Amino acid sequence: VQLQASGGGLVQAGGSLRLSCVASGRTFSYYDMAWFRQAPGKEREFVADISRSGDYTSYSESVKGRFTISRDNAKNTVYLRMNSLKPEDTAVYYCAARGIGTSMYSTWGQGTQVTVSS
């Protein structure tokens, strides 16, 4: 599967953005999907993920209650709605896919930059 992320940009603290990640090449509903992020000088970190059916989601503590992950299997797209953004949310955001029977997210999109100004 190939992944293409979009929707990043510059936003003021307290604002909102919605990221999208469109998948192509394989049956989208076979994959758990996730968002990760990497800030300058820091390691890539998990943000949120969602099961193949969309029934199960999980979030990092730093974004819980502010971010919402969702998916539309008919559109081969996973979303990340980000509310109440903070300057520390500034990072490149990556979508990732995990196939059935695998434990790691091993397929990555190209990343989209999110910058939150104070």
C-alpha positions in Angstrom: 0.0 0.0 0.0 1.2 3.6 -0.7 0.3 6.4 1.6 -0.1 10.1 0.8 -0.6 12.6 3.7 -1.8 16.1 3.4 -3.5 18.9 5.4 -0.7 20.3 7.3 0.0 24.0 7.7 0.6 27.0 9.9 -2.0 27.6 12.7 -2.1 29.7 15.8 -2.2 28.1 19.2 -5.7 27.0 20.1 -6.6 26.4 16.4 -7.5 23.3 14.6 -6.4 21.3 11.6 -7.5 18.1 9.9 -4.9 15.8 8.3 -5.8 13.3 5.7 -3.9 10.2 4.4 -5.1 8.5 1.3 -4.0 4.9 0.6 -3.7 3.2 -2.7 -2.5 -0.1 -4.1 -3.9 -2.6 -1.7 -7.2 -3.1 0.1 -7.3 -0.3 2.7 -9.5 -2.2 5.1 -6.8 -4.8 5.6 -4.7 -2.3 7.5 -4.6 -0.8 10.9 -3.6 2.8 10.5 -1.7 5.3 12.6 -0.4 8.8 12.9 3.1 9.5 14.2 5.0 12.7 14.4 8.6 13.9 14.6 9.6 17.3 16.0 13.0 18.8 15.2 15.7 17.1 17.1 13.4 14.5 18.6 12.6 10.9 17.8 9.4 9.9 15.9 6.6 9.3 18.4 3.2 7.6 18.2 0.2 9.9 18.1 -2.9 7.7 17.5 -4.1 4.6 15.7 -7.2 3.0 14.6 -8.2 -0.6 13.8 -9.1 -1.9 10.4 -12.8 -1.6 11.1 -12.5 1.7 12.9 -14.0 0.2 16.1 -10.9 0.7 18.2 -8.7 3.7 18.6 -5.8 4.6 20.9 -4.0 7.9 21.6 -0.8 9.1 23.2 -1.4 10.9 26.5 -0.1 14.2 25.1 -3.0 14.4 22.5 -5.8 12.5 24.2 -8.9 14.6 24.4 -7.7 17.0 21.7 -7.1 14.8 18.7 -9.4 12.4 17.0 -8.4 9.7 14.5 -11.0 8.3 12.1 -11.2 6.5 8.8 -13.4 6.1 5.8 -12.7 2.7 4.2 -14.9 3.6 1.2 -12.5 6.5 0.5 -9.3 4.7 1.5 -8.6 7.6 3.9 -7.6 8.0 7.5 -8.0 11.4 9.2 -6.5 13.1 12.2 -8.6 15.9 13.6 -6.5 18.2 15.8 -8.1 20.7 18.1 -6.7 23.0 20.7 -3.3 22.9 19.1 -0.3 23.8 21.1 3.2 25.0 20.0 4.6 21.6 21.2 2.4 19.9 18.6 4.7 21.4 15.9 6.2 18.4 14.0 6.1 16.5 10.7 3.1 14.2 10.9 3.3 10.8 9.2 0.6 8.3 8.5 1.5 4.6 8.7 -0.1 1.2 7.9 0.2 -2.1 9.6 -1.0 -5.3 7.8 -2.8 -8.2 9.2 -0.6 -10.4 11.3 2.2 -7.9 11.7 3.2 -6.1 14.9 4.9 -3.1 13.5 3.8 -0.1 11.4 6.1 -0.7 8.4 4.5 1.4 5.6 4.9 5.1 5.8 3.6 8.2 4.0 5.8 11.1 3.1 4.8 13.4 6.0 3.1 16.7 6.3 4.3 19.7 8.3 2.3 21.1 11.1 3.5 24.3 12.7 1.7 25.9 15.7 2.6 29.5 16.5 2.3 30.9 20.0 
